[in-house]
Amino acid sequence: MRTISIDTNACDRSPGCPARRVCPRGAITPVPGGAYPGANGYTVNDDLCTGCGICARVCPVGAVQLG
C-alpha cells in the first residue's frame, strides 16, 4: 500500500486545505495548536489513510506526496 506524507516546508497551511477537504476517509487533520486550524500544518492519520492519492492530486503547492 502507498503511504502519504505532507512536506511541512512546502505546505501553505491554508485553513481551507483542498487535500484535507477531498480525503474520503478524513485522514488529513490539522496539527493541534496555532491561531487557526492548519496554522501548524497538517498530518496524515495512517490508520485512516488508504493511500488512494486523491489528496496529492489536488494539493496546489505539491506538499502532499505519495511514498
Buried (B, 14 or more C-beta within 10 A) or exposed (E): EEEBBBEEEEBEBBEEBBBBEBBEEEBBBBBEEEEEBBEBBBBBEEEEBEBBEBBBEBBEEEBBBEE
